[in-house]
Amino acid sequence: MRGFWLAVGLVAGAALAALTACGSGSSKPKASDPAPVCDGSCPVAPGCPQITCPPPPPPPPPPVDPPAAAGGFTFYGEAQGLTADVSDASADEGGNVYVAGGSALFVKRRDDRDFVRVDPAAAGLTANCHDPAEIAVEAPQSPAVPCPIISVAGAAAGAAVVGYRGVGSDYDYDAEWARRSGGADVVAFDGTRVTLQRHVFIASPPGVICEHWDNTNYPQVPWNSVCGETWSDSTWVSGRRGKGRVVHRIVVNHDATRPLSQGDVYLGASHAVLSILAANPEQRGWLDYIKGDAAFADSFAIFEHEHPAITGSDGRFLTGESTGLALDPVANVPWFSNEVRTASLPDYATMNRPSWNGWWGSMAPVTPHATFFGGDPADDTYWDNVSGLTFCGDGTLWVASAGKGIARVGIDRAKTVTDPANAFSVQRIDLPAGTGNQASAIACDPSDGSIWVGFGWGGFGRYKDGAWQASGTVPQGAPKMAWNPVRSIQFDRWASPRIVYIAHGPSLKYGAGGVTVYAGP
């Protein structure tokens, strides 16, 4: 018996020796193997110290169909790689084009055929949204993710400003993270990739805004003493944020003849119908209210907000959302609308008050009680329902209404502040039949002063010399996307000829949205 087990042991030992000789169960290099080259490169060679290697590059994007074409127009939609939820499209001064697509930003150089999808998280854009169901939870369980991209404006060559849909709207008692969600990002595009330059947090730090100041009983006391010492005002103590978290519209000042305000960014949001990111705050002598407060560092050079609010017949304070935003090229003054009323900020570029945040001069309202389309704005049956504003180069203002067509407005700028009731001459114009007289967007063509109008029922038109032009409508053979409602119209005015970009949102009838491009006469 002893001989039997001895034989078994000899066989097992031989088998183990054979496996070891073949390398099984051992990662030890053989003496005859060449020495590894450990130069810190990736992938790490066997036997070298481990280092952190970057992730492999993503796979190339899937091929897309070429853009559709009809009647001198070019059309981009899902088949060309865009998302279904397009809301804006804009060019920078170098002709680079940016498309706000909800879950993604799309970019291309002017002469490239296809758009490239930019994943916001992969590009390092701001991620400050959580699950909206956690809007009241100070420490949400869901991870922070980028907010939906809903607006965009090209700036200097290779730069743009991207607007987000934050969580909630303007409620003061939402969780702190919700009040800090959304806002905007300034991004750079070098023709290959998009990078974050800065976040824009529309807010005022502590010690700037006194919400409940009333010095009736303290006529000799400075207002900041009344607010900060005589009683406690929560906004003065904690700052104000969350009033501009949903950025619907963005306009950039491209006027090189006014170098101090060139590059200013106007942002139109829910509640904060106008906010401004100033391009040259130091040269303009504005005080730095941030004072090193890290919590408000992203509010650097921000004029927080203004709005042409009204008090409704039921006593509600109606601020609305930004439904129109444009820059008067003659007076260098921004105009803004909250659907109910339209106003301007006449002193913004020239006033001597050295202030970024907080109340900033006086608005010049259209009138206290009348609107461009007639009636009392406190009565919602007479609201203008403004959906867009645009200026032509000669300073003529055009207004789009979501239910009353469009209006051409001449402005006597000397009276906008002193006699606003008599500062405007208004010519109302109905839209073509079959549109419901609903305009959803408007833009003045820099090439000839014609007016491009997006129709709320879908499609678009062009108004010139007192008539609607057949050549400016959706052409026969266009994809269904072109009949979707128009959300914005912008131009590449630095191209020759200029290029029109029309952004269409999705609809139940025609499906996904997209972008219409036109470079014809």
C-alpha positions as CSV (number, residue, x, y, z in Angstrom):
1,M,0.0,0.0,0.0
2,R,2.8,2.3,0.8
3,G,4.2,1.7,-2.7
4,F,0.8,2.7,-4.2
5,W,0.7,6.1,-2.5
6,L,4.4,6.7,-3.3
7,A,3.6,6.1,-7.0
8,V,0.7,8.5,-6.9
9,G,2.8,11.2,-5.3
10,L,5.5,10.8,-8.0
11,V,2.9,11.2,-10.8
12,A,1.3,14.3,-9.2
13,G,4.7,15.9,-8.7
14,A,5.6,15.3,-12.3
15,A,2.3,16.9,-13.5
16,L,2.8,19.9,-11.3
17,A,6.4,20.3,-12.6
18,A,5.1,20.2,-16.1
19,L,2.4,22.8,-15.5
20,T,5.0,25.1,-13.8
21,A,7.3,24.7,-16.7
22,C,4.5,25.9,-19.1
23,G,4.0,29.0,-16.9
24,S,0.6,28.1,-15.4
25,G,-0.1,29.9,-12.1
26,S,2.9,32.2,-12.4
27,S,3.3,35.7,-13.8
28,K,7.0,35.9,-13.0
29,P,9.0,36.7,-16.2
30,K,11.6,34.3,-17.3
31,A,15.2,35.2,-17.1
32,S,15.4,35.1,-20.9
33,D,12.7,37.7,-21.3
34,P,13.9,41.2,-22.3
35,A,13.7,43.9,-19.6
36,P,10.5,46.0,-19.8
37,V,10.8,49.6,-20.9
38,C,9.3,51.8,-18.1
39,D,9.0,55.3,-19.6
40,G,5.7,56.3,-18.1
41,S,3.8,55.8,-21.3
42,C,0.4,54.1,-21.6
43,P,-0.5,51.3,-21.8
44,V,1.8,50.2,-18.9
45,A,4.3,47.6,-20.0
46,P,4.3,44.3,-17.9
47,G,6.6,44.5,-14.9
48,C,6.5,48.4,-14.8
49,P,5.0,50.4,-11.9
50,Q,1.3,51.1,-12.4
51,I,0.3,54.7,-13.4
52,T,-3.1,56.3,-14.0
53,C,-3.8,56.2,-17.7
54,P,-6.4,58.4,-19.5
55,P,-9.5,56.5,-20.7
56,P,-9.3,55.4,-24.3
57,P,-10.7,57.9,-26.9
58,P,-14.4,57.5,-27.6
59,P,-15.3,55.7,-30.8
60,P,-15.8,57.9,-33.8
61,P,-19.4,59.2,-34.2
62,P,-21.6,57.1,-36.4
63,P,-22.0,58.4,-39.9
64,V,-24.9,60.7,-40.6
65,D,-26.9,61.5,-43.6
66,P,-26.0,64.7,-45.6
67,P,-28.3,67.6,-44.9
68,A,-31.5,67.7,-46.9
69,A,-31.8,70.6,-49.4
70,A,-34.7,72.3,-51.1
71,G,-35.4,75.7,-52.7
72,G,-32.0,77.1,-51.6
73,F,-32.5,76.0,-48.0
74,T,-30.5,73.3,-46.1
75,F,-32.0,71.3,-43.3
76,Y,-30.5,69.5,-40.3
77,G,-32.4,67.1,-38.1
78,E,-32.1,63.8,-36.3
79,A,-30.8,62.1,-39.5
80,Q,-27.9,64.6,-39.5
81,G,-27.1,63.7,-35.8
82,L,-29.0,66.5,-34.0
83,T,-31.2,65.7,-31.0
84,A,-34.9,66.0,-31.2
85,D,-35.2,68.9,-28.8
86,V,-33.5,71.8,-30.6
87,S,-34.2,75.3,-29.2
88,D,-31.5,77.7,-30.6
89,A,-28.8,78.1,-33.1
90,S,-26.2,80.9,-33.4
91,A,-22.9,81.8,-35.1
92,D,-19.8,83.5,-33.6
93,E,-17.8,86.2,-35.3
94,G,-15.6,83.5,-36.9
95,G,-18.6,81.7,-38.4
96,N,-18.5,78.8,-36.0
97,V,-22.1,77.5,-35.4
98,Y,-23.5,76.3,-32.1
99,V,-26.9,74.5,-31.6
100,A,-28.6,74.1,-28.3
101,G,-30.0,70.6,-28.3
102,G,-31.1,69.9,-24.7
103,S,-28.9,67.0,-23.7
104,A,-26.1,68.1,-26.0
105,L,-24.4,71.1,-27.6
106,F,-23.6,70.8,-31.3
107,V,-20.8,72.7,-33.1
108,K,-19.3,73.0,-36.5
109,R,-17.1,75.4,-38.4
110,R,-18.9,77.5,-41.0
111,D,-17.7,75.5,-44.0
112,D,-17.9,72.0,-42.5
113,R,-20.9,70.0,-43.6
114,D,-21.7,68.2,-40.4
115,F,-22.3,69.2,-36.8
116,V,-20.3,67.5,-34.1
117,R,-22.1,66.4,-30.9
118,V,-20.5,67.7,-27.7
119,D,-21.5,65.8,-24.5
120,P,-21.6,68.5,-21.8
121,A,-20.2,66.2,-19.1
122,A,-17.3,65.0,-21.3
123,A,-16.5,68.6,-22.2
124,G,-16.4,69.6,-18.5
125,L,-19.3,72.0,-18.7
126,T,-21.1,73.0,-15.5
127,A,-23.0,70.2,-13.8
128,N,-25.4,71.7,-11.2
129,C,-28.7,70.0,-11.8
130,H,-30.2,67.1,-9.8
131,D,-33.4,65.2,-10.0
132,P,-36.2,67.8,-9.9
133,A,-38.1,65.6,-7.5
134,E,-35.4,66.6,-4.9
135,I,-35.9,70.4,-5.4
136,A,-36.6,70.9,-1.7
137,V,-33.8,68.5,-0.4
138,E,-30.7,70.2,0.7
139,A,-28.6,67.1,0.1
140,P,-30.0,65.3,-2.9
141,Q,-29.3,61.7,-3.4
142,S,-29.1,61.9,-7.2
143,P,-25.7,62.8,-8.8
144,A,-25.1,66.3,-10.2
145,V,-25.5,66.4,-13.9
146,P,-25.4,69.2,-16.6
147,C,-28.7,71.0,-17.0
148,P,-30.5,70.9,-20.3
149,I,-29.0,73.4,-22.9
150,I,-31.8,75.6,-24.1
151,S,-30.2,78.8,-25.5
152,V,-26.9,79.8,-27.1
153,A,-25.3,82.9,-28.6
154,G,-22.0,83.2,-30.6
155,A,-19.6,85.8,-29.2
156,A,-16.1,86.6,-30.5
157,A,-14.5,84.2,-32.9
158,G,-14.2,80.8,-31.2
159,A,-16.4,81.8,-28.2
160,A,-20.1,81.3,-27.3
161,V,-22.4,81.6,-24.3
162,V,-24.6,78.6,-23.5
163,G,-27.8,78.9,-21.4
164,Y,-29.3,76.2,-19.2
165,R,-32.6,75.2,-17.8
166,G,-32.1,75.0,-14.1
167,V,-34.4,73.2,-11.7
168,G,-37.4,75.2,-10.6
169,S,-37.9,78.8,-11.6
170,D,-37.5,81.5,-9.0
171,Y,-38.9,80.3,-5.7
172,D,-36.9,81.7,-2.8
173,Y,-37.4,78.6,-0.6
174,D,-36.1,76.0,-3.0
175,A,-33.0,74.1,-1.8
176,E,-29.7,76.0,-2.1
177,W,-28.5,73.7,-4.9
178,A,-31.7,74.3,-6.9
179,R,-31.3,78.1,-6.6
180,R,-27.7,77.6,-7.8
181,S,-28.7,75.4,-10.7
182,G,-28.8,76.4,-14.4
183,G,-27.4,79.8,-15.3
184,A,-24.9,79.9,-18.2
185,D,-21.4,78.9,-19.3
186,V,-18.9,80.8,-21.5
187,V,-17.3,78.3,-23.7
188,A,-14.4,78.2,-26.3
189,F,-14.3,76.3,-29.5
190,D,-11.0,75.8,-31.3
191,G,-12.4,74.0,-34.3
192,T,-11.9,70.7,-32.7
193,R,-13.1,70.7,-29.1
194,V,-15.2,72.8,-26.7
195,T,-13.8,73.9,-23.4
196,L,-15.3,75.7,-20.4
197,Q,-14.0,79.3,-19.8
198,R,-16.3,80.3,-16.9
199,H,-19.6,79.7,-15.3
200,V,-22.1,82.5,-15.0
201,F,-24.0,82.5,-11.7
202,I,-26.7,85.1,-11.9
203,A,-26.7,86.3,-8.2
204,S,-25.8,89.1,-5.8
205,P,-23.6,88.4,-2.8
206,P,-24.5,89.4,0.7
207,G,-24.5,93.1,1.5
208,V,-25.8,94.3,-1.9
209,I,-29.6,93.8,-2.2
210,C,-32.0,95.1,0.5
211,E,-35.4,93.6,-0.4
212,H,-37.5,95.4,2.2
213,W,-35.9,98.8,2.5
214,D,-38.3,101.5,3.6
215,N,-36.7,104.6,5.2
216,T,-40.0,106.3,5.9
217,N,-39.3,106.2,9.6
218,Y,-35.5,106.7,9.1
219,P,-35.2,109.5,6.6
220,Q,-31.7,110.5,7.8
221,V,-30.3,107.0,7.9
222,P,-28.4,105.5,5.0
223,W,-30.4,102.7,3.4
224,N,-27.6,100.1,3.9
225,S,-27.6,100.9,7.7
226,V,-31.4,100.5,7.8
227,C,-31.2,97.2,6.1
228,G,-28.1,95.7,7.7
229,E,-28.3,97.1,11.2
230,T,-31.7,98.5,12.1
231,W,-33.4,95.2,11.1
232,S,-32.4,92.0,9.5
233,D,-33.2,91.5,5.8
234,S,-32.5,87.9,4.7
235,T,-31.4,88.9,1.2
236,W,-29.0,91.5,2.6
237,V,-27.6,88.9,5.0
238,S,-27.4,85.9,2.6
239,G,-27.4,87.3,-0.9
240,R,-29.8,86.7,-3.7
241,R,-29.7,83.8,-6.1
242,G,-32.0,81.6,-8.1
243,K,-33.8,84.4,-10.0
244,G,-32.0,83.7,-13.3
245,R,-31.6,80.0,-13.3
246,V,-33.6,79.3,-16.5
247,V,-31.9,81.2,-19.3
248,H,-34.2,81.4,-22.3
249,R,-32.4,84.0,-24.5
250,I,-28.9,85.3,-24.9
251,V,-27.7,88.3,-26.9
252,V,-24.1,89.5,-27.3
253,N,-23.0,93.1,-28.0
254,H,-20.8,92.9,-31.1
255,D,-20.5,96.7,-31.6
256,A,-16.7,97.3,-32.0
257,T,-17.3,101.1,-32.1
258,R,-18.2,101.0,-28.4
259,P,-15.2,99.1,-27.0
260,L,-16.2,99.3,-23.3
261,S,-19.5,97.5,-23.9
262,Q,-18.4,95.4,-26.8
263,G,-18.6,91.8,-25.6
264,D,-21.4,92.4,-23.0
265,V,-23.7,89.5,-22.7
266,Y,-27.4,90.0,-22.1
267,L,-29.3,87.1,-20.6
268,G,-33.0,86.7,-20.5
269,A,-34.4,84.2,-17.9
270,S,-37.4,83.3,-15.9
271,H,-38.1,86.2,-13.5
272,A,-34.8,87.8,-14.3
273,V,-36.0,89.2,-17.6
274,L,-32.6,90.9,-18.1
275,S,-29.3,90.2,-16.6
276,I,-25.9,91.4,-17.9
277,L,-22.4,89.9,-17.9
278,A,-20.2,92.9,-18.3
279,A,-17.2,92.6,-20.6
280,N,-15.0,95.3,-19.1
281,P,-16.1,96.1,-15.5
282,E,-12.8,97.4,-14.2
283,Q,-12.3,99.9,-17.1
284,R,-15.9,101.1,-16.5
285,G,-15.1,101.8,-12.8
286,W,-17.6,99.3,-11.4
287,L,-17.1,98.2,-7.8
288,D,-16.3,94.5,-7.0
289,Y,-19.0,93.4,-4.6
290,I,-17.8,89.8,-4.6
291,K,-14.8,90.8,-2.4
292,G,-13.3,87.4,-2.5
293,D,-16.4,85.5,-1.5
294,A,-15.8,82.1,-3.0
295,A,-19.5,81.2,-2.9
296,F,-20.2,84.0,-5.3
297,A,-17.1,83.9,-7.4
298,D,-19.0,83.0,-10.5
299,S,-21.1,86.2,-10.2
300,F,-18.1,88.3,-11.1
301,A,-19.1,91.2,-13.4
302,I,-22.8,90.2,-13.3
303,F,-25.6,92.8,-13.1
304,E,-28.0,90.5,-11.4
305,H,-31.4,91.3,-12.9
306,E,-34.2,93.7,-13.8
307,H,-37.7,93.1,-15.1
308,P,-40.7,95.2,-16.2
309,A,-43.0,93.7,-13.7
310,I,-46.6,94.7,-13.1
311,T,-49.1,94.1,-10.3
312,G,-52.1,92.1,-11.6
313,S,-55.7,92.8,-10.9
314,D,-55.6,90.1,-8.2
315,G,-52.7,91.7,-6.5
316,R,-50.0,89.3,-7.8
317,F,-46.6,90.7,-8.6
318,L,-46.1,89.5,-12.2
319,T,-42.5,89.2,-13.4
320,G,-42.9,86.6,-16.1
321,E,-40.2,85.1,-18.3
322,S,-37.9,86.6,-20.9
323,T,-39.9,86.4,-24.1
324,G,-37.9,89.0,-26.0
325,L,-34.4,90.4,-25.9
326,A,-32.6,92.7,-28.3
327,L,-29.9,95.5,-28.4
328,D,-30.8,98.9,-29.9
329,P,-27.8,99.5,-32.2
330,V,-28.4,103.3,-32.3
331,A,-28.6,104.0,-28.5
332,N,-26.6,100.9,-27.4
333,V,-29.4,100.0,-25.0
334,P,-30.9,96.5,-24.3
335,W,-34.6,96.0,-24.7
336,F,-36.4,93.2,-22.9
337,S,-39.9,91.8,-22.6
338,N,-41.7,89.5,-20.1
339,E,-44.7,88.9,-22.4
340,V,-46.8,91.5,-20.6
341,R,-44.5,94.6,-20.8
342,T,-41.5,95.7,-22.7
343,A,-38.8,98.0,-21.4
344,S,-35.2,99.2,-21.9
345,L,-32.3,100.0,-19.6
346,P,-31.1,103.3,-21.0
347,D,-28.3,104.0,-18.6
348,Y,-26.7,100.6,-18.5
349,A,-23.6,101.4,-20.6
350,T,-22.9,105.0,-19.6
351,M,-24.1,105.5,-16.1
352,N,-21.5,106.5,-13.5
353,R,-22.9,104.5,-10.6
354,P,-20.1,101.9,-10.1
355,S,-22.2,98.9,-9.4
356,W,-22.5,95.4,-10.9
357,N,-25.1,93.7,-8.8
358,G,-28.4,95.1,-7.5
359,W,-30.7,97.8,-8.8
360,W,-29.0,99.6,-11.7
361,G,-30.6,102.8,-12.8
362,S,-34.1,103.2,-14.1
363,M,-36.0,101.3,-16.7
364,A,-37.7,103.1,-19.5
365,P,-41.1,101.3,-19.8
366,V,-43.1,101.5,-22.9
367,T,-45.8,103.3,-21.0
368,P,-47.3,102.8,-17.6
369,H,-50.6,101.5,-18.9
370,A,-50.5,100.9,-22.7
371,T,-48.7,98.3,-24.8
372,F,-47.5,98.0,-28.4
373,F,-50.7,96.2,-29.3
374,G,-53.0,98.3,-27.2
375,G,-54.8,97.8,-23.9
376,D,-54.0,97.7,-20.2
377,P,-51.2,95.2,-19.4
378,A,-52.9,94.5,-16.0
379,D,-55.8,93.0,-17.9
380,D,-54.5,89.7,-19.5
381,T,-57.0,90.0,-22.3
382,Y,-55.0,92.9,-23.6
383,W,-51.5,91.5,-23.1
384,D,-49.1,92.0,-25.9
385,N,-48.0,88.3,-25.6
386,V,-44.6,89.3,-26.8
387,S,-42.6,86.4,-28.2
388,G,-39.6,88.2,-29.7
389,L,-37.9,91.5,-30.3
390,T,-35.4,92.6,-33.0
391,F,-33.8,95.8,-34.2
392,C,-32.9,96.7,-37.7
393,G,-29.7,98.6,-38.3
394,D,-31.6,101.9,-38.6
395,G,-32.9,101.5,-35.1
396,T,-36.4,100.4,-36.0
397,L,-37.8,98.0,-33.4
398,W,-39.9,95.0,-34.5
399,V,-42.1,93.1,-32.1
400,A,-43.5,89.6,-32.4
401,S,-46.7,88.6,-30.6
402,A,-47.8,85.1,-29.8
403,G,-51.4,86.0,-30.9
404,K,-51.4,89.4,-32.5
405,G,-49.0,89.3,-35.4
406,I,-46.0,91.6,-35.5
407,A,-45.5,95.3,-35.1
408,R,-43.1,97.9,-36.6
409,V,-42.2,100.4,-33.9
410,G,-40.5,103.8,-34.5
411,I,-38.8,105.2,-31.5
412,D,-38.3,108.8,-30.5
413,R,-35.3,108.1,-28.2
414,A,-35.4,111.6,-26.6
415,K,-38.9,110.8,-25.2
416,T,-38.4,107.2,-24.0
417,V,-37.6,108.4,-20.5
418,T,-39.3,111.8,-20.3
419,D,-42.5,111.2,-22.3
420,P,-42.8,107.5,-23.0
421,A,-46.5,107.7,-23.8
422,N,-45.6,109.7,-27.0
423,A,-42.2,108.1,-27.8
424,F,-43.5,105.3,-30.1
425,S,-45.2,105.1,-33.4
426,V,-46.7,101.6,-34.0
427,Q,-47.7,99.9,-37.2
428,R,-49.4,96.5,-36.7
429,I,-49.0,93.8,-39.3
430,D,-51.0,90.5,-39.5
431,L,-49.3,87.3,-40.4
432,P,-50.2,85.3,-43.5
433,A,-53.5,83.3,-43.5
434,G,-53.3,79.9,-41.8
435,T,-50.8,80.9,-39.2
436,G,-53.2,81.8,-36.4
437,N,-51.6,85.2,-36.4
438,Q,-49.1,83.7,-33.9
439,A,-45.5,84.7,-34.2
440,S,-43.0,82.7,-32.2
441,A,-39.7,84.4,-33.2
442,I,-38.6,87.5,-35.2
443,A,-35.3,88.7,-36.6
444,C,-34.2,91.6,-38.9
445,D,-32.0,90.5,-41.8
446,P,-28.8,92.5,-41.8
447,S,-28.5,92.2,-45.6
448,D,-31.6,94.1,-46.6
449,G,-33.8,94.9,-43.6
450,S,-36.4,92.2,-44.4
451,I,-38.0,90.6,-41.4
452,W,-37.9,86.8,-40.8
453,V,-40.7,85.5,-38.7
454,G,-41.2,82.1,-37.1
455,F,-44.8,81.0,-36.9
456,G,-46.2,79.5,-33.7
457,W,-48.2,77.0,-35.8
458,G,-45.1,76.0,-37.6
459,G,-42.9,77.1,-40.5
460,F,-41.6,80.6,-41.2
461,G,-42.0,83.6,-43.5
462,R,-40.2,86.8,-44.6
463,Y,-41.7,90.3,-44.7
464,K,-40.2,92.8,-47.1
465,D,-41.4,96.1,-48.7
466,G,-44.8,95.8,-47.1
467,A,-45.5,92.2,-48.3
468,W,-44.9,88.6,-47.4
469,Q,-42.3,87.1,-49.7
470,A,-43.0,83.8,-51.5
471,S,-39.2,83.1,-51.5
472,G,-39.0,83.3,-47.7
473,T,-41.3,80.5,-46.8
474,V,-40.8,76.8,-46.3
475,P,-40.1,75.4,-49.8
476,Q,-41.8,72.5,-51.5
477,G,-39.8,69.3,-50.8
478,A,-38.5,70.4,-47.4
479,P,-38.5,67.8,-44.6
480,K,-41.3,67.8,-42.1
481,M,-39.0,69.2,-39.5
482,A,-39.2,72.6,-41.3
483,W,-42.9,72.9,-40.5
484,N,-42.2,72.6,-36.7
485,P,-42.6,75.7,-34.5
486,V,-39.7,78.1,-34.7
487,R,-37.9,78.9,-31.4
488,S,-35.2,81.3,-32.6
489,I,-33.8,83.0,-35.7
490,Q,-30.2,84.2,-35.8
491,F,-27.6,85.3,-38.4
492,D,-24.0,84.7,-39.3
493,R,-23.6,88.4,-40.3
494,W,-19.9,87.9,-40.8
495,A,-20.3,85.6,-43.7
496,S,-20.7,86.8,-47.3
497,P,-23.5,86.5,-48.0
498,R,-24.9,86.4,-44.5
499,I,-26.4,83.0,-43.3
500,V,-29.7,82.6,-41.6
501,Y,-30.1,80.0,-38.9
502,I,-33.7,79.0,-37.9
503,A,-34.1,76.7,-34.9
504,H,-37.2,74.5,-34.9
505,G,-38.5,72.7,-31.7
506,P,-40.2,69.3,-31.8
507,S,-43.9,68.9,-32.2
508,L,-46.4,66.1,-31.9
509,K,-47.4,66.5,-35.5
510,Y,-44.1,66.5,-37.2
511,G,-41.7,64.9,-34.6
512,A,-38.2,66.0,-33.9
513,G,-36.9,69.5,-34.3
514,G,-33.9,70.7,-36.2
515,V,-32.2,73.7,-37.9
516,T,-33.0,75.4,-41.2
517,V,-30.1,77.2,-43.0
518,Y,-30.4,79.8,-45.7
519,A,-27.6,81.7,-47.5
520,G,-29.6,83.0,-50.5
521,P,-30.6,86.5,-51.4
